């Protein structure tokens, strides 16, 4: 989909994500990803069911992590640990070829972590907008935008709402 048009003074949320969507968690301030844990999730088909694929993920209080870290004498001739991440290019699929029912629901909540808002959306994605509290709300105060393909063109549907900071 093209870049999402800017909507001032509104919060954006999605209730479902198309097959193939990748999202990432970010540990909250004061917390750190436990070593060996992965912050990314992916919406994919697993045993015929579309759902999120989660790897091990835990965000740990930095004070606890540092105070319980084992101490050891390093041997400087020690072999470095091999990187476990694949350097193979990721295979991107055209998600518009998938049936509209191939969507994952909202991702699960991870303690001490929040989802980073994605900037990449696919055909079929529906985003929900709601005016932020404290801003003047002109009816309607909420609405949706959908990424649609019409006559070979991919665009966002118009948003029928306005939030202002005018008095």
Backbone as CSV, one residue per row, in Angstrom:
resi,resn,N_x,N_y,N_z,CA_x,CA_y,CA_z,C_x,C_y,C_z
1,UNK,0.841,-1.185,0.000,0.000,0.000,0.000,0.880,1.239,0.000
2,UNK,0.371,2.336,-0.538,1.141,3.580,-0.469,1.271,4.032,0.984
3,UNK,2.172,4.981,1.212,2.362,5.520,2.554,1.029,6.010,3.095
4,UNK,0.756,5.681,4.340,-0.503,6.065,4.974,-0.555,7.582,5.122
5,UNK,-1.614,8.240,4.626,-1.710,9.693,4.796,-1.731,10.065,6.284
6,UNK,-1.109,11.173,6.604,-1.019,11.624,7.992,-2.392,12.061,8.499
7,UNK,-2.707,11.667,9.717,-3.953,12.076,10.369,-3.575,12.671,11.721
8,UNK,-3.704,13.988,11.848,-3.323,14.669,13.081,-4.300,14.378,14.212
9,UNK,-3.751,14.256,15.417,-4.514,14.145,16.661,-5.401,12.903,16.717
10,UNK,-4.993,11.838,16.034,-5.774,10.600,16.052,-4.870,9.419,16.371
11,UNK,-5.422,8.444,17.094,-4.715,7.199,17.372,-5.135,6.173,16.328
12,UNK,-4.192,5.329,15.918,-4.459,4.326,14.890,-4.320,2.942,15.512
13,UNK,-5.250,2.062,15.180,-5.194,0.684,15.662,-5.685,-0.245,14.563
14,UNK,-5.268,-1.485,14.630,-5.738,-2.499,13.685,-6.217,-3.694,14.491
15,UNK,-7.313,-4.299,14.044,-7.846,-5.477,14.725,-7.396,-6.757,14.054
16,UNK,-6.951,-6.662,12.802,-6.470,-7.842,12.102,-5.382,-7.445,11.120
17,UNK,-4.533,-8.421,10.794,-3.385,-8.185,9.934,-3.328,-9.262,8.863
18,UNK,-3.051,-8.887,7.602,-2.999,-9.871,6.519,-1.860,-10.873,6.697
19,UNK,-2.063,-12.055,6.133,-1.059,-13.099,6.101,0.264,-12.530,5.587
20,UNK,1.361,-12.819,6.271,2.682,-12.336,5.860,3.139,-11.093,6.597
21,UNK,2.235,-10.437,7.334,2.610,-9.220,8.063,3.650,-9.546,9.134
22,UNK,4.652,-8.677,9.257,5.654,-8.787,10.318,5.485,-7.598,11.249
23,UNK,5.489,-7.865,12.545,5.447,-6.810,13.552,6.589,-7.043,14.525
24,UNK,6.981,-5.976,15.212,8.077,-6.078,16.164,7.671,-5.465,17.495
25,UNK,8.116,-6.092,18.582,7.930,-5.560,19.921,9.169,-4.754,20.286
26,UNK,8.987,-3.811,21.197,10.091,-3.022,21.732,9.954,-3.075,23.245
27,UNK,11.033,-3.418,23.932,10.981,-3.469,25.393,10.773,-2.055,25.934
28,UNK,9.946,-1.946,26.969,9.686,-0.654,27.595,10.966,-0.103,28.216
29,UNK,10.959,1.198,28.465,12.120,1.844,29.081,12.418,1.175,30.422
30,UNK,13.697,0.892,30.670,14.095,0.236,31.912,14.116,-1.281,31.791
31,UNK,13.707,-1.801,30.625,13.695,-3.242,30.391,14.537,-3.553,29.165
32,UNK,15.043,-4.759,29.125,15.914,-5.160,28.037,15.515,-6.558,27.569
33,UNK,15.667,-6.785,26.271,15.368,-8.101,25.699,16.358,-9.109,26.264
34,UNK,15.810,-10.228,26.730,16.691,-11.282,27.228,17.503,-11.830,26.056
35,UNK,18.778,-12.046,26.272,19.676,-12.530,25.231,19.130,-13.808,24.600
36,UNK,19.181,-13.866,23.280,18.704,-15.036,22.554,17.225,-14.988,22.227
37,UNK,16.506,-13.975,22.702,15.078,-13.846,22.433,14.868,-12.911,21.245
38,UNK,13.804,-13.120,20.491,13.552,-12.379,19.252,12.320,-11.498,19.406
39,UNK,12.413,-10.247,18.960,11.331,-9.278,19.139,10.279,-9.314,18.021
40,UNK,10.508,-10.069,16.964,9.593,-10.070,15.821,8.574,-11.188,15.866
41,UNK,7.403,-10.921,15.264,6.370,-11.934,15.073,5.911,-11.849,13.622
42,UNK,5.318,-12.928,13.122,4.873,-12.961,11.727,3.540,-13.671,11.639
43,UNK,2.637,-13.104,10.849,1.335,-13.719,10.592,1.530,-14.738,9.472
44,UNK,1.330,-16.012,9.791,1.505,-17.034,8.759,0.559,-18.204,8.985
45,UNK,0.487,-19.059,7.977,-0.376,-20.236,8.047,0.417,-21.364,8.697
46,UNK,-0.088,-21.864,9.821,0.558,-22.946,10.546,-0.445,-24.084,10.652
47,UNK,-0.139,-25.220,10.056,-1.036,-26.383,10.033,-2.430,-26.010,9.540
48,UNK,-2.488,-25.193,8.499,-3.765,-24.811,7.890,-4.496,-23.688,8.602
49,UNK,-3.949,-23.188,9.709,-4.595,-22.123,10.477,-3.720,-20.873,10.412
50,UNK,-4.340,-19.731,10.128,-3.598,-18.474,10.085,-3.468,-17.945,11.512
51,UNK,-2.223,-17.765,11.960,-1.990,-17.245,13.308,-0.597,-16.644,13.391
52,UNK,-0.338,-15.958,14.496,0.961,-15.333,14.716,1.975,-16.384,15.114
53,UNK,3.181,-16.284,14.562,4.284,-17.144,14.961,5.156,-16.332,15.918
54,UNK,5.225,-16.796,17.155,6.011,-16.126,18.181,7.254,-16.947,18.466
55,UNK,8.371,-16.274,18.626,9.594,-16.904,19.116,9.635,-16.599,20.607
56,UNK,10.644,-17.112,21.305,10.792,-16.773,22.720,11.035,-15.274,22.837
57,UNK,10.273,-14.607,23.702,10.469,-13.178,23.922,10.199,-12.845,25.373
58,UNK,11.161,-12.212,25.990,10.998,-11.764,27.360,11.777,-10.469,27.538
59,UNK,11.122,-9.466,28.109,11.782,-8.210,28.449,11.996,-8.218,29.962
60,UNK,13.237,-8.055,30.373,13.610,-8.194,31.779,14.080,-6.848,32.315
61,UNK,13.737,-6.569,33.581,14.181,-5.346,34.248,15.708,-5.267,34.160
62,UNK,16.223,-4.138,33.657,17.666,-3.989,33.473,18.442,-4.180,34.776
63,UNK,17.870,-3.721,35.909,18.558,-3.850,37.199,18.695,-5.319,37.582
64,UNK,17.645,-6.085,37.374,17.680,-7.519,37.693,18.632,-8.229,36.737
65,UNK,18.534,-7.880,35.462,19.376,-8.511,34.446,20.853,-8.297,34.759
66,UNK,21.209,-7.076,35.150,22.609,-6.761,35.445,23.070,-7.386,36.758
67,UNK,22.169,-7.421,37.761,22.584,-7.942,39.069,22.697,-9.457,39.076
68,UNK,21.989,-10.144,38.188,22.039,-11.609,38.169,22.916,-12.141,37.049
69,UNK,23.574,-11.237,36.329,24.428,-11.684,35.226,25.609,-12.460,35.788
70,UNK,25.861,-13.651,35.233,26.995,-14.431,35.756,28.316,-13.743,35.414
71,UNK,29.256,-13.865,36.322,30.576,-13.303,36.050,31.522,-14.471,35.809
72,UNK,32.430,-14.280,34.861,33.398,-15.329,34.575,34.659,-14.711,33.999
73,UNK,35.722,-15.415,34.117,36.983,-14.959,33.557,36.990,-15.334,32.079
74,UNK,37.300,-14.371,31.234,37.271,-14.637,29.802,38.605,-15.182,29.326
75,UNK,38.532,-16.160,28.452,39.715,-16.688,27.792,39.787,-15.985,26.447
76,UNK,40.794,-15.161,26.226,40.830,-14.332,25.027,41.108,-15.109,23.755
77,UNK,41.431,-16.381,23.861,41.613,-17.200,22.660,40.320,-17.949,22.325
78,UNK,39.280,-17.647,23.093,37.993,-18.312,22.911,37.391,-17.985,21.545
79,UNK,36.757,-18.967,20.907,36.098,-18.768,19.623,34.852,-17.915,19.825
80,UNK,34.586,-16.924,18.935,33.353,-16.137,19.072,32.140,-16.998,18.755
81,UNK,31.021,-16.669,19.404,29.783,-17.409,19.138,29.331,-17.145,17.720
82,UNK,28.819,-18.173,17.073,28.334,-17.981,15.701,26.996,-17.265,15.736
83,UNK,26.776,-16.450,14.726,25.510,-15.725,14.650,24.438,-16.681,14.185
84,UNK,23.281,-16.648,14.830,22.205,-17.577,14.497,21.255,-17.014,13.459
85,UNK,21.399,-15.731,13.139,20.496,-15.121,12.171,20.922,-15.473,10.760
86,UNK,19.975,-15.821,9.942,20.253,-16.169,8.556,20.515,-14.902,7.759
87,UNK,21.499,-14.954,6.860,21.761,-13.800,6.013,21.038,-13.937,4.676
88,UNK,20.233,-14.983,4.534,19.487,-15.197,3.283,18.435,-14.113,3.128
89,UNK,18.241,-13.599,1.903,17.223,-12.570,1.708,15.838,-13.121,1.996
90,UNK,14.995,-12.281,2.569,13.647,-12.717,2.904,12.777,-12.735,1.662
91,UNK,11.948,-13.754,1.561,11.053,-13.900,0.427,9.770,-13.127,0.696
92,UNK,9.550,-12.078,-0.069,8.337,-11.273,0.107,7.292,-11.737,-0.880
93,UNK,6.095,-11.961,-0.378,5.011,-12.413,-1.244,4.068,-11.261,-1.501
94,UNK,3.395,-11.307,-2.624,2.368,-10.319,-2.917,1.119,-10.743,-2.158
95,UNK,0.808,-10.022,-1.094,-0.274,-10.444,-0.218,-1.647,-10.253,-0.827
96,UNK,-1.753,-9.474,-1.912,-3.069,-9.261,-2.508,-3.604,-10.545,-3.127
97,UNK,-2.728,-11.545,-3.339,-3.190,-12.793,-3.933,-3.925,-13.670,-2.920
98,UNK,-3.808,-13.361,-1.644,-4.445,-14.177,-0.623,-5.910,-13.810,-0.441
99,UNK,-6.656,-14.763,-0.027,-8.073,-14.571,0.258,-8.230,-13.625,1.447
100,UNK,-9.277,-12.817,1.469,-9.481,-11.818,2.515,-9.642,-12.434,3.909
101,UNK,-9.984,-13.703,4.020,-10.150,-14.296,5.352,-8.809,-14.698,5.972
102,UNK,-7.726,-14.543,5.223,-6.407,-14.916,5.718,-5.788,-13.794,6.536
103,UNK,-6.359,-13.559,7.708,-5.900,-12.487,8.586,-5.648,-13.028,9.984
104,UNK,-4.638,-12.473,10.644,-4.379,-12.766,12.051,-5.093,-11.723,12.895
105,UNK,-5.536,-12.121,14.058,-6.146,-11.184,14.999,-5.082,-10.341,15.679
106,UNK,-5.469,-9.575,16.692,-4.496,-8.724,17.393,-3.417,-9.578,18.061
107,UNK,-2.162,-9.124,18.021,-1.088,-9.881,18.679,-1.262,-9.893,20.193
108,UNK,-0.666,-10.913,20.840,-0.795,-11.013,22.295,0.040,-9.942,22.990
109,UNK,-0.324,-9.659,24.212,0.396,-8.685,25.029,1.609,-9.366,25.651
110,UNK,2.744,-8.719,25.559,3.988,-9.222,26.162,4.311,-8.301,27.341
111,UNK,4.517,-8.864,28.551,4.835,-8.007,29.699,6.062,-7.134,29.434
112,UNK,5.949,-5.861,29.775,7.030,-4.875,29.679,7.479,-4.614,28.243
113,UNK,6.586,-4.831,27.271,6.923,-4.583,25.866,5.711,-3.995,25.166
114,UNK,5.968,-3.229,24.118,4.874,-2.677,23.321,5.204,-2.900,21.848
115,UNK,4.160,-2.941,21.018,4.357,-3.136,19.589,4.804,-1.842,18.942
116,UNK,5.753,-1.950,18.041,6.195,-0.806,17.260,5.209,-0.684,16.106
117,UNK,4.680,0.509,15.890,3.700,0.694,14.818,4.349,0.450,13.470
118,UNK,3.763,-0.420,12.694,4.314,-0.744,11.386,3.999,0.368,10.395
119,UNK,4.871,0.554,9.433,4.644,1.556,8.394,4.269,0.875,7.088
120,UNK,4.234,-0.462,7.095,3.968,-1.207,5.881,2.645,-1.954,6.020
121,UNK,1.713,-1.639,5.143,0.405,-2.282,5.165,0.126,-2.899,3.811
122,UNK,-0.760,-3.896,3.790,-1.057,-4.633,2.575,-2.523,-4.495,2.186
123,UNK,-2.825,-4.851,0.945,-4.199,-4.805,0.453,-5.083,-5.611,1.408
124,UNK,-6.188,-5.012,1.802,-7.115,-5.658,2.727,-6.979,-5.174,4.156
125,UNK,-5.884,-4.476,4.476,-5.674,-3.997,5.843,-6.683,-2.901,6.168
126,UNK,-7.328,-3.032,7.314,-8.277,-2.027,7.801,-7.675,-1.388,9.040
127,UNK,-7.580,-0.061,9.035,-7.069,0.678,10.186,-8.195,1.481,10.808
128,UNK,-8.228,1.481,12.136,-9.263,2.202,12.883,-8.636,3.461,13.479
129,UNK,-9.299,4.591,13.283,-8.817,5.875,13.775,-9.794,6.399,14.824
130,UNK,-9.243,7.007,15.874,-10.070,7.592,16.928,-9.378,8.854,17.406
131,UNK,-10.140,9.943,17.576,-9.551,11.202,18.056,-8.914,10.997,19.420
132,UNK,-7.735,11.583,19.609,-7.063,11.505,20.898,-7.828,12.339,21.915
133,UNK,-7.761,11.944,23.175,-8.469,12.708,24.194,-7.811,14.077,24.347
134,UNK,-8.614,15.076,24.612,-8.115,16.434,24.772,-8.176,17.268,23.508
135,UNK,-8.551,16.682,22.383,-8.661,17.427,21.137,-10.120,17.584,20.763
136,UNK,-10.425,18.712,20.098,-11.798,18.959,19.664,-12.187,17.892,18.658
137,UNK,-13.365,17.337,18.881,-13.832,16.268,18.019,-15.038,16.751,17.243
138,UNK,-14.907,16.760,15.951,-16.022,17.099,15.081,-16.611,15.790,14.575
139,UNK,-17.892,15.548,14.760,-18.469,14.277,14.316,-18.218,14.041,12.839
140,UNK,-17.933,12.817,12.450,-17.725,11.654,13.322,-16.338,11.705,13.980
141,UNK,-16.220,11.101,15.176,-14.971,11.152,15.934,-14.141,9.880,15.782
142,UNK,-14.622,8.957,14.992,-13.837,7.760,14.689,-14.160,7.329,13.268
143,UNK,-13.272,6.532,12.699,-13.488,6.080,11.335,-12.468,5.030,10.946
144,UNK,-12.573,4.562,9.722,-11.640,3.550,9.238,-11.099,3.939,7.873
145,UNK,-9.961,3.388,7.548,-9.374,3.461,6.211,-9.020,2.039,5.836
146,UNK,-9.248,1.681,4.579,-8.937,0.349,4.095,-8.029,0.465,2.879
147,UNK,-7.024,-0.376,2.833,-6.148,-0.422,1.668,-6.828,-1.319,0.638
148,UNK,-7.213,-0.736,-0.499,-7.964,-1.471,-1.525,-7.282,-1.376,-2.883
149,UNK,-7.497,-2.413,-3.669,-7.028,-2.406,-5.054,-8.256,-2.278,-5.942
150,UNK,-8.347,-1.149,-6.674,-9.484,-0.892,-7.556,-8.932,-0.530,-8.934
151,UNK,-9.364,-1.256,-9.951,-8.899,-1.029,-11.324,-7.370,-1.009,-11.427
152,UNK,-6.717,-1.919,-10.712,-5.265,-2.022,-10.768,-4.519,-1.012,-9.922
153,UNK,-5.226,-0.069,-9.289,-4.609,0.955,-8.435,-4.795,0.586,-6.961
154,UNK,-3.718,0.684,-6.184,-3.808,0.418,-4.748,-3.810,1.744,-4.011
155,UNK,-4.876,1.983,-3.248,-5.022,3.236,-2.508,-5.764,3.006,-1.201
156,UNK,-5.673,3.996,-0.329,-6.430,3.996,0.922,-7.792,4.627,0.683
157,UNK,-8.821,4.078,1.312,-10.140,4.703,1.233,-10.092,6.002,2.031
158,UNK,-10.960,6.970,1.706,-10.944,8.247,2.445,-11.356,8.051,3.907
159,UNK,-10.853,8.928,4.752,-11.193,8.912,6.171,-12.217,10.003,6.423
160,UNK,-13.373,9.619,6.948,-14.456,10.569,7.169,-14.505,10.977,8.639
161,UNK,-13.459,11.660,9.100,-13.430,12.165,10.479,-12.435,13.316,10.546
162,UNK,-12.572,14.136,11.553,-11.648,15.251,11.732,-11.438,15.521,13.204
163,UNK,-10.189,15.580,13.613,-9.832,15.915,14.988,-8.983,17.182,14.907
164,UNK,-9.302,18.183,15.723,-8.551,19.429,15.662,-8.087,19.851,17.053
165,UNK,-7.162,20.790,17.071,-6.766,21.392,18.336,-7.251,22.829,18.420
166,UNK,-8.226,23.172,17.568,-8.816,24.515,17.585,-9.688,24.646,18.824
167,UNK,-9.750,25.857,19.372,-10.624,26.082,20.534,-12.049,26.250,20.082
